[in-house]
Each structure stands twice: as C-alpha cells, then as structure tokens.
C-alpha cells in the first residue's frame, strides 16, 4: 500500500491537507460526530480515519437492538451504581435513539417497533411487583413514558420457549437493520463532503497548542482537532475507566419459528431476535469475563457452546437448527455505564465506552462530542 509521500498532488489536496477535524473510527459514533460537526461548521474540512475496510468494532456487528434498559438490567445497575447515574444513562439512551431516528429516518434503518421481552429463567427470581411499579413511575415522571414495563402472561404460548417462568414486556423498544443504518450514515457523510480513509490505522499522535500531528501506518496527517471514537479500542487512553469486551453472535439458517421481537435474558447478558426466518443469538461473555476482555475476534468455545445450548434447550426446544454464520464484535465497558465524553487536552477529544448500548447512545455521544470545540 502506498505511503502518503507517494500520493499525488490531487490526493494530498483532497484528503490530507487543511483538515480542521480528523475523526478516528468510522463507526456509529465517528460518523455521528462528523455529521454533527458538519452541521455546526459547514465550511470546515472533516476526515474520518478507519483502520479496517469496514468499521472494526461493534457498529456493523451488533444485534440491531434499539433498546434503553431491561428491568433486570436496571435492577442490577441500581444495586451497584448511584441512582442518579443510572437514570442519567437511561436518559442519554432515550435521547440518542430519538436523535438517531430523526437523523436517519425509520425506513432507512428498517426500524421496527416490535417491543422487547426480558425473560426470567428457572434459577432467577422474578422482580418484586413494587420495584416494577417504581420503575414505571420513574419512566413516567422523568421521560413521560407510560406503562413501560409489564408482565406478559402469554409469552410461552406465543413463542414456544422452554425454561422461562416470567417475561417483562416493553412496548417502547424495537429493532433495526444494522447494515442499512451504517450504509445510510455513510451516504449522509459523503453527501456532506466528509472524506474517509479506510485501512488507515492510527499508531500515535502528539498535540501542541495549535494542532495535532497524527502518525498512521501510511504516514503523517495534521489537523486542528482530533476526535477518538474507537470505543473498546481506546483502553490505552483510559486504562482505569474502560476495558474491551468481546461479544459473540450466532445466526441460524432459515427455519420455521414463531419468534418475533427482541429478547433479553440473564440481566441482558444474553440477547436474541428474529431476522426473518433466522434467529440471531448473542452474548454469554459473563461466563468467562477474563477471556472476553479482549480486542481479538477469535471464538471462545465455552461461550459458543453455551449459546448453542441455549438455542437447543430454551429458545428453539425440539427444533432442528443449523448455524449459518457466527461472528464477534468488540464493545467498550467499565464500572460506570455512562459513556466517556471528554477533552484530553485543548485539541484532542474522546467519545468512548458505549457499554453495549452503541445504537441507543452513539448519536447522542457524537452530538455531545462535537460541542467540545
């Protein structure tokens, strides 16, 4: 691959010279940041650098859940995180989803308001009715959402699951087509005259009072402001606040099923949905946290077997199925679920730690990040 010094005058002028803003990461947060910057500074030049030929982290590899918090996840969070911090994060998720819908449009990401179910397994204790009522009061008073969570007594008959004794339904959540969403955002960036350099990994950077010098695998680029939007790959800058988290996903071959919607189990550590005649199932990293704290995309056979077992025993009991595809994505998590939106110095800014909720909060993080300059 050519180094920058081997490029033509025209290529230098178009891509490398006079970039006011350079963004690292062409995922949801990176492109959202670019579009928000372009809205604020329409005459400034913006370049997005991406180390892969597609976004490398989780933006094109997630399950496509447009969600803001299952009741068992919120119950778990409220036991470990201060109450106001939990609700600030929920508020950001709701705001982010609204911003995303307005920017992209429902049809351009195939948004379906299919609802979600939080499933309670045989070894799990159902939530206290008073706690569920309190969650609904909080949702109403804080966000104006009525009757968000309720018990669905008919979920077993509707979906044919086995091994779950209770399900909490949320009519306000939905699903998207992740690939269509990212393709739409890319088109919007191109139409806004935002430039991309794919297969260009950032190795280092140094900032002065006036600019930032970015060292890539192909040479050096100069910019006034650098934005780090690499989520789980940003641990080197936030060693005590962020760690990578690998999420594995399986997709079945087409089969006959009665599943429709998005589903969580075990505090959100498992999640599945229908994609037409296929079933997508992901998660299980809590079975082996140490191994899954990684930026490598290899398969964890322990987690994979657990996903297959869950499909066999609980989600598709008595049905023959075959796995058609499997992949993994890299998330960014930490002790706090609220994302990091921060200036590292006058010219370098970061929007990372999506906490597995990139679809919900990515647009809001990009918008907030753009306002740091």
Secondary structure by P-SEA (a helix, b strand, c coil): ccccccccaaaaaaccccccbbbccccaaaaaaaaaaaaacccbbbbbbbccccccccccccccccccccaaaaaaaaacccaaaaaaaaaaaaaaaaaaaaacccccccccccbbbbccccccccccaaaaaaaaaaaaaccccccccccccccccccccccccbbbbbccccccaaaaaaaaaaaaaaaacbbbbcccccccccccccbbbbbcccbbbbccbbbbcccccccccccccbbbbbbbbbbbcbbbbcccbbbbcccccccccccccbbbbbbcccccccccccccccccaaaaaaaaaaaaccccccbbbbbcccbbbbbbcccccccccccccccbbbbccccccccccaaaaaaaaaacc
